Amino acid sequence: MPETGTIRAGIGGWTFDPWNASFYPEKLARKKQLEYASRALPTIEINGTYYRDQKPATFAGWAAQVPEGFVFSVKANRFTTVKKVLGESGESVSRFIASGITELGPHLGPILWQFAPTKKFDAQDFAAWLSLLPDSHAGVKLRHALEVRHESFVTPEFVALARKHGAAIVYAHHQTYPEIADATADFVYARLQRGNDANETCYASADMDRWAARARQWAEGDAPDGLPYAAENAPSNRMPRDVFVYFIHEGKVRAPHGAMELMRRVG
């Protein structure tokens, strides 16, 4: 077993008009933006899949543009996670999984299942829904990340459920959403959403130092101090973990530079 997992820092999507001036070379064609971004960064979170399913050929086309070792995370279609009864969403889950995401092949990273801030924790229903998530499809391993945004999920029971199913709880550094730093899978997924466009690296230098240190600790299997945990006494399951850190939302203009700076600091 390796002593540390792989750390990847990235951004949400690759098309954002302000990046034409702040990130991409002048006059770079839009069709070349993924090719450029995937060589500057080791991972990108695909957000377009949240609003509508893409065609298999689209996923295959994206995979053909990125270099070896690059990994996409894919945000799952919202029509699954907005259902009132999650345990009845088997058809929606299956349809999304079969929509073509495995055409990404070795470039497929975690699937991000994002829940509305109004969605409350129902242990029985959530357990039924987690049982619907497949471990693989078409010979490709699947990893699942859960971004919950209601305070009712801050409970050891949710942590235990996620750990039982090997799904990662997304650590969301956000102004209003709950922060749950418990590691529940063989990877860690963090979304840093408190950046500022005034900072050249999205987050201030001292904050970047802290996030770089936390990323290294996660990769080594440690639980960083100073973060909020929902299950203080839960088993640590210490193991090397791959780490995905995305600079999202606030400070988006400088997000690519934040991701590049974090990669520089973790070495």
C-alpha positions as CSV (number, residue, x, y, z in Angstrom):
1,M,0.0,0.0,0.0
2,P,1.4,3.4,-0.9
3,E,2.2,5.8,2.0
4,T,0.1,8.6,0.5
5,G,-2.7,9.1,-1.9
6,T,-2.8,11.3,-4.9
7,I,-3.8,15.0,-4.4
8,R,-5.6,16.7,-7.3
9,A,-6.8,20.3,-7.2
10,G,-9.1,21.7,-9.8
11,I,-12.1,23.8,-10.8
12,G,-15.8,23.5,-11.7
13,G,-16.2,23.3,-15.5
14,W,-13.8,24.9,-18.0
15,T,-15.9,27.5,-19.8
16,F,-16.4,30.8,-17.9
17,D,-16.0,34.1,-19.7
18,P,-13.9,35.9,-17.1
19,W,-11.3,33.1,-17.5
20,N,-10.7,34.2,-21.1
21,A,-8.8,37.1,-19.6
22,S,-7.6,35.7,-16.2
23,F,-6.6,32.1,-17.1
24,Y,-6.6,31.2,-20.8
25,P,-4.1,32.6,-23.4
26,E,-5.4,35.5,-25.4
27,K,-7.6,34.4,-28.4
28,L,-7.6,30.7,-27.4
29,A,-10.5,29.1,-29.2
30,R,-13.3,27.8,-26.9
31,K,-12.9,24.3,-28.4
32,K,-9.3,24.3,-27.1
33,Q,-10.1,25.4,-23.6
34,L,-10.5,21.8,-22.1
35,E,-7.3,20.8,-23.8
36,Y,-5.5,23.8,-22.2
37,A,-7.1,23.5,-18.7
38,S,-6.5,19.8,-18.4
39,R,-2.8,20.4,-18.9
40,A,-2.7,23.2,-16.3
41,L,-4.8,21.3,-13.7
42,P,-5.1,17.6,-12.8
43,T,-8.9,17.5,-12.4
44,I,-12.1,19.3,-13.3
45,E,-15.6,18.9,-11.9
46,I,-18.1,18.6,-14.8
47,N,-21.2,20.6,-13.8
48,G,-23.2,20.5,-17.0
49,T,-24.3,16.9,-16.2
50,Y,-26.2,18.3,-13.2
51,Y,-28.8,20.0,-15.5
52,R,-29.1,17.4,-18.3
53,D,-27.6,14.1,-19.3
54,Q,-24.9,14.2,-22.0
55,K,-24.5,11.8,-24.9
56,P,-21.9,8.9,-24.7
57,A,-20.1,10.5,-27.6
58,T,-19.7,13.7,-25.7
59,F,-18.0,12.0,-22.8
60,A,-15.8,10.1,-25.2
61,G,-14.8,13.4,-26.9
62,W,-13.9,15.0,-23.5
63,A,-11.8,11.9,-22.6
64,A,-9.9,12.2,-26.0
65,Q,-8.8,15.8,-25.2
66,V,-7.2,15.3,-21.8
67,P,-3.8,13.8,-21.0
68,E,-2.9,10.6,-19.2
69,G,-3.6,10.9,-15.4
70,F,-6.2,13.7,-15.7
71,V,-9.4,12.9,-13.9
72,F,-12.9,14.4,-14.2
73,S,-15.4,14.3,-11.4
74,V,-19.0,14.3,-12.7
75,K,-22.0,16.0,-11.0
76,A,-25.0,13.7,-11.1
77,N,-28.2,14.7,-12.7
78,R,-30.3,16.7,-10.2
79,F,-33.5,14.8,-11.0
80,T,-32.3,12.0,-8.8
81,T,-31.4,14.0,-5.7
82,V,-34.5,16.2,-5.6
83,K,-36.9,13.4,-5.3
84,K,-39.0,13.5,-2.2
85,V,-38.4,9.8,-1.5
86,L,-34.9,9.0,-2.5
87,G,-35.3,5.2,-2.1
88,E,-37.7,5.3,-5.1
89,S,-35.2,6.9,-7.5
90,G,-33.6,3.7,-8.7
91,E,-34.7,4.4,-12.3
92,S,-33.1,7.8,-12.2
93,V,-29.9,6.5,-10.8
94,S,-29.6,3.8,-13.4
95,R,-30.4,6.2,-16.2
96,F,-27.7,8.6,-15.2
97,I,-25.1,5.8,-14.6
98,A,-25.9,4.4,-18.1
99,S,-25.9,7.8,-19.8
100,G,-22.3,7.5,-21.0
101,I,-20.1,8.6,-18.0
102,T,-18.1,5.4,-18.3
103,E,-16.9,6.6,-21.8
104,L,-14.5,8.6,-19.7
105,G,-12.7,5.4,-18.9
106,P,-9.6,5.9,-16.7
107,H,-10.4,9.7,-16.7
108,L,-13.6,9.1,-14.6
109,G,-13.2,10.2,-11.0
110,P,-15.9,10.5,-8.3
111,I,-19.6,11.0,-9.1
112,L,-20.9,14.0,-7.1
113,W,-24.4,13.7,-5.8
114,Q,-25.5,17.1,-4.6
115,F,-28.6,17.6,-2.4
116,A,-30.7,20.8,-2.0
117,P,-30.3,22.8,1.2
118,T,-33.9,21.9,2.0
119,K,-33.3,18.1,1.9
120,K,-33.3,16.8,5.5
121,F,-31.7,13.6,6.7
122,D,-34.0,10.6,6.8
123,A,-31.8,7.7,7.9
124,Q,-34.1,4.9,6.5
125,D,-34.7,6.6,3.2
126,F,-31.0,7.6,2.7
127,A,-29.9,4.1,3.5
128,A,-32.3,2.8,0.8
129,W,-30.9,5.3,-1.7
130,L,-27.3,4.5,-0.9
131,S,-28.0,0.9,-1.7
132,L,-29.0,1.9,-5.2
133,L,-25.5,3.3,-6.0
134,P,-23.5,0.7,-8.0
135,D,-19.8,0.0,-7.3
136,S,-19.1,-0.3,-11.1
137,H,-20.7,-0.1,-14.5
138,A,-19.5,-1.5,-17.8
139,G,-16.3,-2.6,-16.1
140,V,-15.4,0.8,-14.8
141,K,-15.1,1.4,-11.0
142,L,-17.5,4.0,-9.6
143,R,-16.8,6.2,-6.6
144,H,-19.5,8.3,-5.0
145,A,-19.3,11.6,-3.1
146,L,-22.3,13.1,-1.2
147,E,-22.7,16.8,-0.8
148,V,-25.5,17.4,1.7
149,R,-26.5,20.9,2.7
150,H,-28.9,20.6,5.6
151,E,-27.8,20.7,9.3
152,S,-29.8,17.5,10.0
153,F,-27.0,15.5,8.3
154,V,-24.5,16.5,11.0
155,T,-24.9,13.3,12.9
156,P,-22.9,10.2,13.6
157,E,-25.7,8.1,12.0
158,F,-25.1,9.8,8.6
159,V,-21.3,9.3,8.9
160,A,-21.9,5.6,9.7
161,L,-24.2,5.1,6.7
162,A,-21.7,6.8,4.3
163,R,-18.9,4.7,5.7
164,K,-20.9,1.5,5.4
165,H,-21.4,2.2,1.7
166,G,-17.9,3.5,1.0
167,A,-19.2,6.9,-0.1
168,A,-17.3,10.1,0.7
169,I,-19.0,13.0,2.5
170,V,-18.1,16.1,0.7
171,Y,-16.3,18.6,2.9
172,A,-17.9,21.9,1.8
173,H,-16.1,25.1,2.9
174,H,-19.1,27.3,2.5
175,Q,-20.6,30.3,4.3
176,T,-23.9,28.6,5.2
177,Y,-23.8,24.9,4.4
178,P,-22.8,22.5,7.2
179,E,-19.1,21.4,7.2
180,I,-18.6,17.7,7.8
181,A,-14.9,16.6,7.7
182,D,-15.4,12.9,8.6
183,A,-13.5,10.6,6.1
184,T,-15.8,7.8,5.1
185,A,-14.3,6.4,1.9
186,D,-11.0,5.7,0.2
187,F,-10.9,9.2,-1.1
188,V,-11.6,12.7,0.2
189,Y,-13.7,15.3,-1.8
190,A,-13.5,19.0,-0.7
191,R,-15.2,22.0,-2.3
192,L,-13.6,25.3,-1.3
193,Q,-16.3,28.0,-1.7
194,R,-15.1,30.9,0.2
195,G,-12.5,32.4,-2.2
196,N,-12.2,36.0,-3.2
197,D,-11.5,37.4,-6.7
198,A,-9.3,40.0,-5.0
199,N,-6.8,37.3,-4.0
200,E,-4.6,36.2,-6.9
201,T,-4.8,32.6,-5.7
202,C,-8.5,32.7,-4.8
203,Y,-7.7,32.1,-1.1
204,A,-5.3,34.2,0.9
205,S,-1.7,32.9,1.3
206,A,-2.1,31.8,4.9
207,D,-5.4,30.0,4.1
208,M,-3.6,28.3,1.1
209,D,-0.9,27.0,3.5
210,R,-3.6,25.5,5.8
211,W,-5.4,23.8,2.9
212,A,-2.2,22.4,1.5
213,A,-1.4,21.0,4.9
214,R,-4.9,19.5,5.2
215,A,-4.7,18.0,1.8
216,R,-1.4,16.3,2.7
217,Q,-2.9,15.0,5.9
218,W,-5.9,13.6,4.1
219,A,-3.7,11.9,1.6
220,E,-1.7,10.3,4.3
221,G,-4.9,9.1,6.0
222,D,-4.9,11.6,8.9
223,A,-7.8,13.7,10.1
224,P,-6.8,17.3,10.1
225,D,-7.2,19.3,13.4
226,G,-9.4,22.3,13.4
227,L,-12.2,21.0,11.1
228,P,-15.7,20.1,12.3
229,Y,-16.5,16.4,12.6
230,A,-20.0,14.9,13.0
231,A,-18.8,11.7,14.7
232,E,-15.9,12.5,16.9
233,N,-15.5,9.0,18.2
234,A,-16.1,7.2,14.9
235,P,-13.3,4.8,13.8
236,S,-10.7,6.6,11.8
237,N,-10.1,3.9,9.2
238,R,-6.6,5.4,8.7
239,M,-5.4,4.7,5.1
240,P,-3.8,6.6,2.3
241,R,-6.6,8.4,0.4
242,D,-6.8,10.1,-3.0
243,V,-7.8,13.8,-2.4
244,F,-9.9,15.9,-4.7
245,V,-10.0,19.7,-3.9
246,Y,-12.1,22.0,-6.1
247,F,-12.2,25.8,-6.0
248,I,-15.8,26.6,-6.6
249,H,-18.3,29.5,-6.3
250,E,-16.8,32.6,-4.5
251,G,-13.6,33.8,-6.0
252,K,-14.4,31.9,-9.2
253,V,-12.4,34.3,-11.5
254,R,-9.2,33.3,-9.6
255,A,-10.2,29.6,-9.1
256,P,-7.8,28.2,-11.6
257,H,-4.9,30.0,-10.0
258,G,-6.1,28.7,-6.6
259,A,-6.0,25.2,-7.8
260,M,-2.6,25.6,-9.4
261,E,-1.2,27.2,-6.3
262,L,-2.5,24.4,-4.1
263,M,-0.8,21.9,-6.4
264,R,2.4,23.9,-6.2
265,R,2.3,23.9,-2.4
266,V,1.6,20.2,-2.0
267,G,4.5,19.5,-4.3
